[in-house]
């Protein structure tokens, strides 16, 4: 319940550099799908393993932040009652 309420008013931004992804990918000889790639036809990231990892990390970060926010709110309410 707390994470849902939190997600309605929160805004997050992620800066993604596909150029940097490509440069690092070339250095480490990454396999296709291991780096973020732009789909030129629709100007979006290609849905590959790298994108899935980014999506999971962003979701985990939002959930973690929301749980910490809820904990802080609960502690604040307890201090107010005491």
mmCIF file of the N, C-alpha and C atoms, coordinates in Angstrom:
data_MODEL
# 
_entry.id   MODEL 
# 
loop_
_atom_site.group_PDB 
_atom_site.id 
_atom_site.type_symbol 
_atom_site.label_atom_id 
_atom_site.label_alt_id 
_atom_site.label_comp_id 
_atom_site.label_asym_id 
_atom_site.label_entity_id 
_atom_site.label_seq_id 
_atom_site.pdbx_PDB_ins_code 
_atom_site.Cartn_x 
_atom_site.Cartn_y 
_atom_site.Cartn_z 
_atom_site.occupancy 
_atom_site.B_iso_or_equiv 
_atom_site.pdbx_formal_charge 
_atom_site.auth_seq_id 
_atom_site.auth_comp_id 
_atom_site.auth_asym_id 
_atom_site.auth_atom_id 
_atom_site.pdbx_PDB_model_num 
ATOM 1   N N  . UNK A 1 1  ? 0.822  -1.188 0.000   1.00 0.00 ? 1  UNK A N  1 
ATOM 2   C CA . UNK A 1 1  ? 0.000  0.000  0.000   1.00 0.00 ? 1  UNK A CA 1 
ATOM 3   C C  . UNK A 1 1  ? 0.867  1.252  0.000   1.00 0.00 ? 1  UNK A C  1 
ATOM 4   N N  . UNK A 1 2  ? 1.892  1.282  0.837   1.00 0.00 ? 2  UNK A N  1 
ATOM 5   C CA . UNK A 1 2  ? 2.753  2.456  0.906   1.00 0.00 ? 2  UNK A CA 1 
ATOM 6   C C  . UNK A 1 2  ? 3.507  2.704  -0.387  1.00 0.00 ? 2  UNK A C  1 
ATOM 7   N N  . UNK A 1 3  ? 3.987  1.634  -1.035  1.00 0.00 ? 3  UNK A N  1 
ATOM 8   C CA . UNK A 1 3  ? 4.732  1.828  -2.273  1.00 0.00 ? 3  UNK A CA 1 
ATOM 9   C C  . UNK A 1 3  ? 3.830  2.336  -3.386  1.00 0.00 ? 3  UNK A C  1 
ATOM 10  N N  . UNK A 1 4  ? 2.580  1.888  -3.403  1.00 0.00 ? 4  UNK A N  1 
ATOM 11  C CA . UNK A 1 4  ? 1.654  2.341  -4.433  1.00 0.00 ? 4  UNK A CA 1 
ATOM 12  C C  . UNK A 1 4  ? 1.375  3.841  -4.267  1.00 0.00 ? 4  UNK A C  1 
ATOM 13  N N  . UNK A 1 5  ? 1.082  4.245  -3.030  1.00 0.00 ? 5  UNK A N  1 
ATOM 14  C CA . UNK A 1 5  ? 0.806  5.660  -2.783  1.00 0.00 ? 5  UNK A CA 1 
ATOM 15  C C  . UNK A 1 5  ? 2.023  6.511  -3.132  1.00 0.00 ? 5  UNK A C  1 
ATOM 16  N N  . UNK A 1 6  ? 3.189  6.033  -2.755  1.00 0.00 ? 6  UNK A N  1 
ATOM 17  C CA . UNK A 1 6  ? 4.424  6.757  -3.027  1.00 0.00 ? 6  UNK A CA 1 
ATOM 18  C C  . UNK A 1 6  ? 4.654  6.904  -4.533  1.00 0.00 ? 6  UNK A C  1 
ATOM 19  N N  . UNK A 1 7  ? 4.417  5.849  -5.285  1.00 0.00 ? 7  UNK A N  1 
ATOM 20  C CA . UNK A 1 7  ? 4.709  5.857  -6.721  1.00 0.00 ? 7  UNK A CA 1 
ATOM 21  C C  . UNK A 1 7  ? 3.844  6.853  -7.486  1.00 0.00 ? 7  UNK A C  1 
ATOM 22  N N  . UNK A 1 8  ? 2.677  7.216  -6.942  1.00 0.00 ? 8  UNK A N  1 
ATOM 23  C CA . UNK A 1 8  ? 1.805  8.139  -7.661  1.00 0.00 ? 8  UNK A CA 1 
ATOM 24  C C  . UNK A 1 8  ? 2.372  9.554  -7.747  1.00 0.00 ? 8  UNK A C  1 
ATOM 25  N N  . UNK A 1 9  ? 3.150  9.990  -6.770  1.00 0.00 ? 9  UNK A N  1 
ATOM 26  C CA . UNK A 1 9  ? 3.631  11.370 -6.803  1.00 0.00 ? 9  UNK A CA 1 
ATOM 27  C C  . UNK A 1 9  ? 5.125  11.467 -7.068  1.00 0.00 ? 9  UNK A C  1 
ATOM 28  N N  . UNK A 1 10 ? 5.791  10.352 -7.176  1.00 0.00 ? 10 UNK A N  1 
ATOM 29  C CA . UNK A 1 10 ? 7.241  10.371 -7.369  1.00 0.00 ? 10 UNK A CA 1 
ATOM 30  C C  . UNK A 1 10 ? 7.591  10.442 -8.851  1.00 0.00 ? 10 UNK A C  1 
ATOM 31  N N  . UNK A 1 11 ? 8.649  11.165 -9.139  1.00 0.00 ? 11 UNK A N  1 
ATOM 32  C CA . UNK A 1 11 ? 9.174  11.237 -10.498 1.00 0.00 ? 11 UNK A CA 1 
ATOM 33  C C  . UNK A 1 11 ? 10.650 10.879 -10.451 1.00 0.00 ? 11 UNK A C  1 
ATOM 34  N N  . UNK A 1 12 ? 11.072 10.011 -11.331 1.00 0.00 ? 12 UNK A N  1 
ATOM 35  C CA . UNK A 1 12 ? 12.457 9.577  -11.374 1.00 0.00 ? 12 UNK A CA 1 
ATOM 36  C C  . UNK A 1 12 ? 13.002 9.790  -12.776 1.00 0.00 ? 12 UNK A C  1 
ATOM 37  N N  . UNK A 1 13 ? 14.272 10.039 -12.858 1.00 0.00 ? 13 UNK A N  1 
ATOM 38  C CA . UNK A 1 13 ? 14.930 10.200 -14.159 1.00 0.00 ? 13 UNK A CA 1 
ATOM 39  C C  . UNK A 1 13 ? 16.211 9.380  -14.166 1.00 0.00 ? 13 UNK A C  1 
ATOM 40  N N  . UNK A 1 14 ? 16.508 8.811  -15.300 1.00 0.00 ? 14 UNK A N  1 
ATOM 41  C CA . UNK A 1 14 ? 17.730 8.034  -15.478 1.00 0.00 ? 14 UNK A CA 1 
ATOM 42  C C  . UNK A 1 14 ? 18.416 8.566  -16.724 1.00 0.00 ? 14 UNK A C  1 
ATOM 43  N N  . UNK A 1 15 ? 19.684 8.874  -16.603 1.00 0.00 ? 15 UNK A N  1 
ATOM 44  C CA . UNK A 1 15 ? 20.446 9.306  -17.775 1.00 0.00 ? 15 UNK A CA 1 
ATOM 45  C C  . UNK A 1 15 ? 21.126 8.084  -18.377 1.00 0.00 ? 15 UNK A C  1 
ATOM 46  N N  . UNK A 1 16 ? 20.878 7.861  -19.654 1.00 0.00 ? 16 UNK A N  1 
ATOM 47  C CA . UNK A 1 16 ? 21.430 6.705  -20.348 1.00 0.00 ? 16 UNK A CA 1 
ATOM 48  C C  . UNK A 1 16 ? 22.267 7.197  -21.518 1.00 0.00 ? 16 UNK A C  1 
ATOM 49  N N  . UNK A 1 17 ? 23.500 6.724  -21.584 1.00 0.00 ? 17 UNK A N  1 
ATOM 50  C CA . UNK A 1 17 ? 24.374 7.064  -22.699 1.00 0.00 ? 17 UNK A CA 1 
ATOM 51  C C  . UNK A 1 17 ? 24.664 5.797  -23.494 1.00 0.00 ? 17 UNK A C  1 
ATOM 52  N N  . UNK A 1 18 ? 23.954 5.640  -24.618 1.00 0.00 ? 18 UNK A N  1 
ATOM 53  C CA . UNK A 1 18 ? 24.201 4.457  -25.438 1.00 0.00 ? 18 UNK A CA 1 
ATOM 54  C C  . UNK A 1 18 ? 25.571 4.532  -26.103 1.00 0.00 ? 18 UNK A C  1 
ATOM 55  N N  . UNK A 1 19 ? 26.096 5.736  -26.302 1.00 0.00 ? 19 UNK A N  1 
ATOM 56  C CA . UNK A 1 19 ? 27.449 5.877  -26.851 1.00 0.00 ? 19 UNK A CA 1 
ATOM 57  C C  . UNK A 1 19 ? 28.474 5.290  -25.874 1.00 0.00 ? 19 UNK A C  1 
ATOM 58  N N  . UNK A 1 20 ? 28.315 5.636  -24.589 1.00 0.00 ? 20 UNK A N  1 
ATOM 59  C CA . UNK A 1 20 ? 29.210 5.095  -23.564 1.00 0.00 ? 20 UNK A CA 1 
ATOM 60  C C  . UNK A 1 20 ? 29.043 3.579  -23.464 1.00 0.00 ? 20 UNK A C  1 
ATOM 61  N N  . UNK A 1 21 ? 27.806 3.113  -23.520 1.00 0.00 ? 21 UNK A N  1 
ATOM 62  C CA . UNK A 1 21 ? 27.536 1.674  -23.495 1.00 0.00 ? 21 UNK A CA 1 
ATOM 63  C C  . UNK A 1 21 ? 28.290 0.976  -24.628 1.00 0.00 ? 21 UNK A C  1 
ATOM 64  N N  . UNK A 1 22 ? 28.233 1.562  -25.818 1.00 0.00 ? 22 UNK A N  1 
ATOM 65  C CA . UNK A 1 22 ? 28.894 0.953  -26.972 1.00 0.00 ? 22 UNK A CA 1 
ATOM 66  C C  . UNK A 1 22 ? 30.410 0.954  -26.796 1.00 0.00 ? 22 UNK A C  1 
ATOM 67  N N  . UNK A 1 23 ? 30.966 2.075  -26.311 1.00 0.00 ? 23 UNK A N  1 
ATOM 68  C CA . UNK A 1 23 ? 32.420 2.161  -26.105 1.00 0.00 ? 23 UNK A CA 1 
ATOM 69  C C  . UNK A 1 23 ? 32.896 1.116  -25.103 1.00 0.00 ? 23 UNK A C  1 
ATOM 70  N N  . UNK A 1 24 ? 32.208 1.012  -23.989 1.00 0.00 ? 24 UNK A N  1 
ATOM 71  C CA . UNK A 1 24 ? 32.588 0.025  -22.976 1.00 0.00 ? 24 UNK A CA 1 
ATOM 72  C C  . UNK A 1 24 ? 32.347 -1.386 -23.504 1.00 0.00 ? 24 UNK A C  1 
ATOM 73  N N  . UNK A 1 25 ? 31.240 -1.577 -24.190 1.00 0.00 ? 25 UNK A N  1 
ATOM 74  C CA . UNK A 1 25 ? 30.955 -2.885 -24.781 1.00 0.00 ? 25 UNK A CA 1 
ATOM 75  C C  . UNK A 1 25 ? 32.050 -3.341 -25.729 1.00 0.00 ? 25 UNK A C  1 
ATOM 76  N N  . UNK A 1 26 ? 32.572 -2.411 -26.518 1.00 0.00 ? 26 UNK A N  1 
ATOM 77  C CA . UNK A 1 26 ? 33.673 -2.754 -27.423 1.00 0.00 ? 26 UNK A CA 1 
ATOM 78  C C  . UNK A 1 26 ? 34.938 -3.122 -26.648 1.00 0.00 ? 26 UNK A C  1 
ATOM 79  N N  . UNK A 1 27 ? 35.208 -2.398 -25.562 1.00 0.00 ? 27 UNK A N  1 
ATOM 80  C CA . UNK A 1 27 ? 36.395 -2.685 -24.752 1.00 0.00 ? 27 UNK A CA 1 
ATOM 81  C C  . UNK A 1 27 ? 36.339 -4.065 -24.110 1.00 0.00 ? 27 UNK A C  1 
ATOM 82  N N  . UNK A 1 28 ? 35.169 -4.449 -23.634 1.00 0.00 ? 28 UNK A N  1 
ATOM 83  C CA . UNK A 1 28 ? 35.057 -5.742 -22.953 1.00 0.00 ? 28 UNK A CA 1 
ATOM 84  C C  . UNK A 1 28 ? 34.579 -6.856 -23.881 1.00 0.00 ? 28 UNK A C  1 
ATOM 85  N N  . UNK A 1 29 ? 34.438 -6.527 -25.160 1.00 0.00 ? 29 UNK A N  1 
ATOM 86  C CA . UNK A 1 29 ? 33.978 -7.480 -26.173 1.00 0.00 ? 29 UNK A CA 1 
ATOM 87  C C  . UNK A 1 29 ? 32.623 -8.101 -25.782 1.00 0.00 ? 29 UNK A C  1 
ATOM 88  N N  . UNK A 1 30 ? 31.674 -7.222 -25.489 1.00 0.00 ? 30 UNK A N  1 
ATOM 89  C CA . UNK A 1 30 ? 30.337 -7.649 -25.073 1.00 0.00 ? 30 UNK A CA 1 
ATOM 90  C C  . UNK A 1 30 ? 29.608 -8.333 -26.228 1.00 0.00 ? 30 UNK A C  1 
ATOM 91  N N  . UNK A 1 31 ? 28.798 -9.286 -25.870 1.00 0.00 ? 31 UNK A N  1 
ATOM 92  C CA . UNK A 1 31 ? 27.956 -9.996 -26.829 1.00 0.00 ? 31 UNK A CA 1 
ATOM 93  C C  . UNK A 1 31 ? 26.741 -9.117 -27.169 1.00 0.00 ? 31 UNK A C  1 
ATOM 94  N N  . UNK A 1 32 ? 26.110 -9.341 -28.320 1.00 0.00 ? 32 UNK A N  1 
ATOM 95  C CA . UNK A 1 32 ? 24.890 -8.597 -28.641 1.00 0.00 ? 32 UNK A CA 1 
ATOM 96  C C  . UNK A 1 32 ? 23.844 -8.796 -27.535 1.00 0.00 ? 32 UNK A C  1 
ATOM 97  N N  . UNK A 1 33 ? 23.194 -7.732 -27.146 1.00 0.00 ? 33 UNK A N  1 
ATOM 98  C CA . UNK A 1 33 ? 22.193 -7.801 -26.101 1.00 0.00 ? 33 UNK A CA 1 
ATOM 99  C C  . UNK A 1 33 ? 22.730 -7.487 -24.717 1.00 0.00 ? 33 UNK A C  1 
ATOM 100 N N  . UNK A 1 34 ? 24.063 -7.408 -24.575 1.00 0.00 ? 34 UNK A N  1 
ATOM 101 C CA . UNK A 1 34 ? 24.660 -7.118 -23.270 1.00 0.00 ? 34 UNK A CA 1 
ATOM 102 C C  . UNK A 1 34 ? 24.837 -5.618 -23.040 1.00 0.00 ? 34 UNK A C  1 
ATOM 103 N N  . UNK A 1 35 ? 24.573 -4.809 -24.045 1.00 0.00 ? 35 UNK A N  1 
ATOM 104 C CA . UNK A 1 35 ? 24.671 -3.355 -23.887 1.00 0.00 ? 35 UNK A CA 1 
ATOM 105 C C  . UNK A 1 35 ? 23.347 -2.718 -24.304 1.00 0.00 ? 35 UNK A C  1 
ATOM 106 N N  . UNK A 1 36 ? 23.076 -1.547 -23.755 1.00 0.00 ? 36 UNK A N  1 
ATOM 107 C CA . UNK A 1 36 ? 21.877 -0.810 -24.140 1.00 0.00 ? 36 UNK A CA 1 
ATOM 108 C C  . UNK A 1 36 ? 22.034 -0.304 -25.567 1.00 0.00 ? 36 UNK A C  1 
ATOM 109 N N  . UNK A 1 37 ? 20.979 -0.443 -26.350 1.00 0.00 ? 37 UNK A N  1 
ATOM 110 C CA . UNK A 1 37 ? 21.009 -0.071 -27.761 1.00 0.00 ? 37 UNK A CA 1 
ATOM 111 C C  . UNK A 1 37 ? 19.729 0.679  -28.107 1.00 0.00 ? 37 UNK A C  1 
ATOM 112 N N  . UNK A 1 38 ? 19.852 1.706  -28.948 1.00 0.00 ? 38 UNK A N  1 
ATOM 113 C CA . UNK A 1 38 ? 18.677 2.458  -29.409 1.00 0.00 ? 38 UNK A CA 1 
ATOM 114 C C  . UNK A 1 38 ? 18.072 1.759  -30.615 1.00 0.00 ? 38 UNK A C  1 
ATOM 115 N N  . UNK A 1 39 ? 16.761 1.608  -30.608 1.00 0.00 ? 39 UNK A N  1 
ATOM 116 C CA . UNK A 1 39 ? 16.024 1.109  -31.763 1.00 0.00 ? 39 UNK A CA 1 
ATOM 117 C C  . UNK A 1 39 ? 15.753 2.326  -32.638 1.00 0.00 ? 39 UNK A C  1 
ATOM 118 N N  . UNK A 1 40 ? 16.440 2.458  -33.721 1.00 0.00 ? 40 UNK A N  1 
ATOM 119 C CA . UNK A 1 40 ? 16.397 3.657  -34.559 1.00 0.00 ? 40 UNK A CA 1 
ATOM 120 C C  . UNK A 1 40 ? 14.993 3.923  -35.116 1.00 0.00 ? 40 UNK A C  1 
ATOM 121 N N  . UNK A 1 41 ? 14.241 2.886  -35.402 1.00 0.00 ? 41 UNK A N  1 
ATOM 122 C CA . UNK A 1 41 ? 12.931 3.087  -36.026 1.00 0.00 ? 41 UNK A CA 1 
ATOM 123 C C  . UNK A 1 41 ? 11.914 3.753  -35.100 1.00 0.00 ? 41 UNK A C  1 
ATOM 124 N N  . UNK A 1 42 ? 12.079 3.613  -33.781 1.00 0.00 ? 42 UNK A N  1 
ATOM 125 C CA . UNK A 1 42 ? 11.094 4.241  -32.887 1.00 0.00 ? 42 UNK A CA 1 
ATOM 126 C C  . UNK A 1 42 ? 11.761 5.028  -31.756 1.00 0.00 ? 42 UNK A C  1 
ATOM 127 N N  . UNK A 1 43 ? 13.061 5.253  -31.829 1.00 0.00 ? 43 UNK A N  1 
ATOM 128 C CA . UNK A 1 43 ? 13.797 6.077  -30.870 1.00 0.00 ? 43 UNK A CA 1 
ATOM 129 C C  . UNK A 1 43 ? 13.564 5.636  -29.424 1.00 0.00 ? 43 UNK A C  1 
ATOM 130 N N  . UNK A 1 44 ? 13.651 4.352  -29.218 1.00 0.00 ? 44 UNK A N  1 
ATOM 131 C CA . UNK A 1 44 ? 13.527 3.762  -27.880 1.00 0.00 ? 44 UNK A CA 1 
ATOM 132 C C  . UNK A 1 44 ? 14.628 2.733  -27.696 1.00 0.00 ? 44 UNK A C  1 
ATOM 133 N N  . UNK A 1 45 ? 14.838 2.354  -26.434 1.00 0.00 ? 45 UNK A N  1 
ATOM 134 C CA . UNK A 1 45 ? 15.834 1.331  -26.170 1.00 0.00 ? 45 UNK A CA 1 
ATOM 135 C C  . UNK A 1 45 ? 15.320 -0.027 -26.638 1.00 0.00 ? 45 UNK A C  1 
ATOM 136 N N  . UNK A 1 46 ? 16.220 -0.825 -27.195 1.00 0.00 ? 46 UNK A N  1 
ATOM 137 C CA . UNK A 1 46 ? 15.884 -2.177 -27.629 1.00 0.00 ? 46 UNK A CA 1 
ATOM 138 C C  . UNK A 1 46 ? 15.636 -3.027 -26.386 1.00 0.00 ? 46 UNK A C  1 
ATOM 139 N N  . UNK A 1 47 ? 14.602 -3.838 -26.432 1.00 0.00 ? 47 UNK A N  1 
ATOM 140 C CA . UNK A 1 47 ? 14.247 -4.701 -25.302 1.00 0.00 ? 47 UNK A CA 1 
ATOM 141 C C  . UNK A 1 47 ? 15.161 -5.929 -25.311 1.00 0.00 ? 47 UNK A C  1 
ATOM 142 N N  . UNK A 1 48 ? 16.370 -5.752 -24.759 1.00 0.00 ? 48 UNK A N  1 
ATOM 143 C CA . UNK A 1 48 ? 17.326 -6.851 -24.668 1.00 0.00 ? 48 UNK A CA 1 
ATOM 144 C C  . UNK A 1 48 ? 17.687 -7.089 -23.206 1.00 0.00 ? 48 UNK A C  1 
ATOM 145 N N  . UNK A 1 49 ? 18.657 -7.951 -22.929 1.00 0.00 ? 49 UNK A N  1 
ATOM 146 C CA . UNK A 1 49 ? 19.031 -8.273 -21.555 1.00 0.00 ? 49 UNK A CA 1 
ATOM 147 C C  . UNK A 1 49 ? 19.530 -7.046 -20.798 1.00 0.00 ? 49 UNK A C  1 
ATOM 148 N N  . UNK A 1 50 ? 20.289 -6.187 -21.452 1.00 0.00 ? 50 UNK A N  1 
ATOM 149 C CA . UNK A 1 50 ? 20.783 -4.976 -20.792 1.00 0.00 ? 50 UNK A CA 1 
ATOM 150 C C  . UNK A 1 50 ? 19.616 -4.079 -20.367 1.00 0.00 ? 50 UNK A C  1 
ATOM 151 N N  . UNK A 1 51 ? 18.612 -3.955 -21.224 1.00 0.00 ? 51 UNK A N  1 
ATOM 152 C CA . UNK A 1 51 ? 17.438 -3.158 -20.879 1.00 0.00 ? 51 UNK A CA 1 
ATOM 153 C C  . UNK A 1 51 ? 16.669 -3.800 -19.730 1.00 0.00 ? 51 UNK A C  1 
ATOM 154 N N  . UNK A 1 52 ? 16.559 -5.112 -19.732 1.00 0.00 ? 52 UNK A N  1 
ATOM 155 C CA . UNK A 1 52 ? 15.885 -5.815 -18.638 1.00 0.00 ? 52 UNK A CA 1 
ATOM 156 C C  . UNK A 1 52 ? 16.596 -5.567 -17.315 1.00 0.00 ? 52 UNK A C  1 
ATOM 157 N N  . UNK A 1 53 ? 17.919 -5.567 -17.327 1.00 0.00 ? 53 UNK A N  1 
ATOM 158 C CA . UNK A 1 53 ? 18.678 -5.282 -16.111 1.00 0.00 ? 53 UNK A CA 1 
ATOM 159 C C  . UNK A 1 53 ? 18.439 -3.856 -15.636 1.00 0.00 ? 53 UNK A C  1 
ATOM 160 N N  . UNK A 1 54 ? 18.416 -2.911 -16.559 1.00 0.00 ? 54 UNK A N  1 
ATOM 161 C CA . UNK A 1 54 ? 18.149 -1.516 -16.207 1.00 0.00 ? 54 UNK A CA 1 
ATOM 162 C C  . UNK A 1 54 ? 16.751 -1.376 -15.603 1.00 0.00 ? 54 UNK A C  1 
ATOM 163 N N  . UNK A 1 55 ? 15.777 -2.030 -16.208 1.00 0.00 ? 55 UNK A N  1 
ATOM 164 C CA . UNK A 1 55 ? 14.399 -1.976 -15.709 1.00 0.00 ? 55 UNK A CA 1 
ATOM 165 C C  . UNK A 1 55 ? 14.306 -2.578 -14.301 1.00 0.00 ? 55 UNK A C  1 
ATOM 166 N N  . UNK A 1 56 ? 14.969 -3.736 -14.085 1.00 0.00 ? 56 UNK A N  1 
ATOM 167 C CA . UNK A 1 56 ? 14.948 -4.355 -12.749 1.00 0.00 ? 56 UNK A CA 1 
ATOM 168 C C  . UNK A 1 56 ? 15.626 -3.467 -11.718 1.00 0.00 ? 56 UNK A C  1 
ATOM 169 N N  . UNK A 1 57 ? 16.748 -2.853 -12.084 1.00 0.00 ? 57 UNK A N  1 
ATOM 170 C CA . UNK A 1 57 ? 17.453 -1.970 -11.160 1.00 0.00 ? 57 UNK A CA 1 
ATOM 171 C C  . UNK A 1 57 ? 16.605 -0.749 -10.813 1.00 0.00 ? 57 UNK A C  1 
ATOM 172 N N  . UNK A 1 58 ? 15.966 -0.158 -11.806 1.00 0.00 ? 58 UNK A N  1 
ATOM 173 C CA . UNK A 1 58 ? 15.113 1.012  -11.556 1.00 0.00 ? 58 UNK A CA 1 
ATOM 174 C C  . UNK A 1 58 ? 13.935 0.626  -10.662 1.00 0.00 ? 58 UNK A C  1 
ATOM 175 N N  . UNK A 1 59 ? 13.310 -0.519 -10.929 1.00 0.00 ? 59 UNK A N  1 
ATOM 176 C CA . UNK A 1 59 ? 12.178 -0.969 -10.115 1.00 0.00 ? 59 UNK A CA 1 
ATOM 177 C C  . UNK A 1 59 ? 12.619 -1.234 -8.680  1.00 0.00 ? 59 UNK A C  1 
ATOM 178 N N  . UNK A 1 60 ? 13.764 -1.910 -8.512  1.00 0.00 ? 60 UNK A N  1 
ATOM 179 C CA . UNK A 1 60 ? 14.281 -2.201 -7.178  1.00 0.00 ? 60 UNK A CA 1 
ATOM 180 C C  . UNK A 1 60 ? 14.571 -0.902 -6.438  1.00 0.00 ? 60 UNK A C  1 
ATOM 181 N N  . UNK A 1 61 ? 15.161 0.076  -7.130  1.00 0.00 ? 61 UNK A N  1 
ATOM 182 C CA . UNK A 1 61 ? 15.487 1.356  -6.504  1.00 0.00 ? 61 UNK A CA 1 
ATOM 183 C C  . UNK A 1 61 ? 14.234 2.077  -6.026  1.00 0.00 ? 61 UNK A C  1 
ATOM 184 N N  . UNK A 1 62 ? 13.208 2.082  -6.839  1.00 0.00 ? 62 UNK A N  1 
ATOM 185 C CA . UNK A 1 62 ? 11.948 2.732  -6.466  1.00 0.00 ? 62 UNK A CA 1 
ATOM 186 C C  . UNK A 1 62 ? 11.332 2.019  -5.261  1.00 0.00 ? 62 UNK A C  1 
ATOM 187 N N  . UNK A 1 63 ? 11.305 0.693  -5.287  1.00 0.00 ? 63 UNK A N  1 
ATOM 188 C CA . UNK A 1 63 ? 10.744 -0.067 -4.173  1.00 0.00 ? 63 UNK A CA 1 
ATOM 189 C C  . UNK A 1 63 ? 11.537 0.164  -2.891  1.00 0.00 ? 63 UNK A C  1 
ATOM 190 N N  . UNK A 1 64 ? 12.864 0.178  -2.998  1.00 0.00 ? 64 UNK A N  1 
ATOM 191 C CA . UNK A 1 64 ? 13.714 0.402  -1.829  1.00 0.00 ? 64 UNK A CA 1 
ATOM 192 C C  . UNK A 1 64 ? 13.468 1.791  -1.252  1.00 0.00 ? 64 UNK A C  1 
ATOM 193 N N  . UNK A 1 65 ? 13.456 2.786  -2.104  1.00 0.00 ? 65 UNK A N  1 
ATOM 194 C CA . UNK A 1 65 ? 13.232 4.155  -1.645  1.00 0.00 ? 65 UNK A CA 1 
ATOM 195 C C  . UNK A 1 65 ? 11.855 4.289  -0.999  1.00 0.00 ? 65 UNK A C  1 
ATOM 196 N N  . UNK A 1 66 ? 10.854 3.670  -1.613  1.00 0.00 ? 66 UNK A N  1 
ATOM 197 C CA . UNK A 1 66 ? 9.496  3.738  -1.060  1.00 0.00 ? 66 UNK A CA 1 
ATOM 198 C C  . UNK A 1 66 ? 9.426  3.071  0.305   1.00 0.00 ? 66 UNK A C  1 
ATOM 199 N N  . UNK A 1 67 ? 10.091 1.944  0.471   1.00 0.00 ? 67 UNK A N  1 
ATOM 200 C CA . UNK A 1 67 ? 10.061 1.268  1.770   1.00 0.00 ? 67 UNK A CA 1 
ATOM 201 C C  . UNK A 1 67 ? 10.779 2.098  2.827   1.00 0.00 ? 67 UNK A C  1 
ATOM 202 N N  . UNK A 1 68 ? 11.880 2.749  2.458   1.00 0.00 ? 68 UNK A N  1 
ATOM 203 C CA . UNK A 1 68 ? 12.583 3.615  3.413   1.00 0.00 ? 68 UNK A CA 1 
ATOM 204 C C  . UNK A 1 68 ? 11.733 4.837  3.761   1.00 0.00 ? 68 UNK A C  1 
ATOM 205 N N  . UNK A 1 69 ? 11.018 5.375  2.804   1.00 0.00 ? 69 UNK A N  1 
ATOM 206 C CA . UNK A 1 69 ? 10.132 6.517  3.037   1.00 0.00 ? 69 UNK A CA 1 
ATOM 207 C C  . UNK A 1 69 ? 9.017  6.122  4.013   1.00 0.00 ? 69 UNK A C  1 
ATOM 208 N N  . UNK A 1 70 ? 8.437  4.946  3.764   1.00 0.00 ? 70 UNK A N  1 
ATOM 209 C CA . UNK A 1 70 ? 7.362  4.485  4.638   1.00 0.00 ? 70 UNK A CA 1 
ATOM 210 C C  . UNK A 1 70 ? 7.880  4.243  6.053   1.00 0.00 ? 70 UNK A C  1 
ATOM 211 N N  . UNK A 1 71 ? 9.050  3.642  6.191   1.00 0.00 ? 71 UNK A N  1 
ATOM 212 C CA . UNK A 1 71 ? 9.639  3.404  7.508   1.00 0.00 ? 71 UNK A CA 1 
ATOM 213 C C  . UNK A 1 71 ? 9.885  4.723  8.233   1.00 0.00 ? 71 UNK A C  1 
ATOM 214 N N  . UNK A 1 72 ? 10.426 5.701  7.525   1.00 0.00 ? 72 UNK A N  1 
ATOM 215 C CA . UNK A 1 72 ? 10.687 7.010  8.131   1.00 0.00 ? 72 UNK A CA 1 
ATOM 216 C C  . UNK A 1 72 ? 9.378  7.674  8.564   1.00 0.00 ? 72 UNK A C  1 
ATOM 217 N N  . UNK A 1 73 ? 8.345  7.562  7.753   1.00 0.00 ? 73 UNK A N  1 
ATOM 218 C CA . UNK A 1 73 ? 7.036  8.129  8.107   1.00 0.00 ? 73 UNK A CA 1 
ATOM 219 C C  . UNK A 1 73 ? 6.468  7.444  9.339   1.00 0.00 ? 73 UNK A C  1 
ATOM 220 N N  . UNK A 1 74 ? 6.590  6.127  9.385   1.00 0.00 ? 74 UNK A N  1 
ATOM 221 C CA . UNK A 1 74 ? 6.078  5.379  10.532  1.00 0.00 ? 74 UNK A CA 1 
ATOM 222 C C  . UNK A 1 74 ? 6.817  5.772  11.808  1.00 0.00 ? 74 UNK A C  1 
ATOM 223 N N  . UNK A 1 75 ? 8.142  5.887  11.741  1.00 0.00 ? 75 UNK A N  1 
ATOM 224 C CA . UNK A 1 75 ? 8.928  6.277  12.917  1.00 0.00 ? 75 UNK A CA 1 
ATOM 225 C C  . UNK A 1 75 ? 8.568  7.686  13.369  1.00 0.00 ? 75 UNK A C  1 
ATOM 226 N N  . UNK A 1 76 ? 8.357  8.574  12.424  1.00 0.00 ? 76 UNK A N  1 
ATOM 227 C CA . UNK A 1 76 ? 7.981  9.940  12.751  1.00 0.00 ? 76 UNK A CA 1 
ATOM 228 C C  . UNK A 1 76 ? 6.624  9.962  13.460  1.00 0.00 ? 76 UNK A C  1 
ATOM 229 N N  . UNK A 1 77 ? 5.681  9.150  12.982  1.00 0.00 ? 77 UNK A N  1 
ATOM 230 C CA . UNK A 1 77 ? 4.354  9.087  13.615  1.00 0.00 ? 77 UNK A CA 1 
ATOM 231 C C  . UNK A 1 77 ? 4.455  8.521  15.025  1.00 0.00 ? 77 UNK A C  1 
ATOM 232 N N  . UNK A 1 78 ? 5.325  7.523  15.211  1.00 0.00 ? 78 UNK A N  1 
ATOM 233 C CA . UNK A 1 78 ? 5.507  6.949  16.553  1.00 0.00 ? 78 UNK A CA 1 
ATOM 234 C C  . UNK A 1 78 ? 6.102  7.965  17.508  1.00 0.00 ? 78 UNK A C  1 
ATOM 235 N N  . UNK A 1 79 ? 7.058  8.763  17.042  1.00 0.00 ? 79 UNK A N  1 
ATOM 236 C CA . UNK A 1 79 ? 7.662  9.791  17.909  1.00 0.00 ? 79 UNK A CA 1 
ATOM 237 C C  . UNK A 1 79 ? 6.636  10.856 18.273  1.00 0.00 ? 79 UNK A C  1 
ATOM 238 N N  . UNK A 1 80 ? 5.746  11.167 17.352  1.00 0.00 ? 80 UNK A N  1 
ATOM 239 C CA . UNK A 1 80 ? 4.714  12.167 17.591  1.00 0.00 ? 80 UNK A CA 1 
ATOM 240 C C  . UNK A 1 80 ? 3.721  11.667 18.655  1.00 0.00 ? 80 UNK A C  1 
ATOM 241 N N  . UNK A 1 81 ? 3.394  10.383 18.621  1.00 0.00 ? 81 UNK A N  1 
ATOM 242 C CA . UNK A 1 81 ? 2.464  9.808  19.600  1.00 0.00 ? 81 UNK A CA 1 
ATOM 243 C C  . UNK A 1 81 ? 3.059  9.773  21.003  1.00 0.00 ? 81 UNK A C  1 
ATOM 244 N N  . UNK A 1 82 ? 4.367  9.559  21.075  1.00 0.00 ? 82 UNK A N  1 
ATOM 245 C CA . UNK A 1 82 ? 5.027  9.426  22.392  1.00 0.00 ? 82 UNK A CA 1 
ATOM 246 C C  . UNK A 1 82 ? 5.220  10.726 23.085  1.00 0.00 ? 82 UNK A C  1 
# 
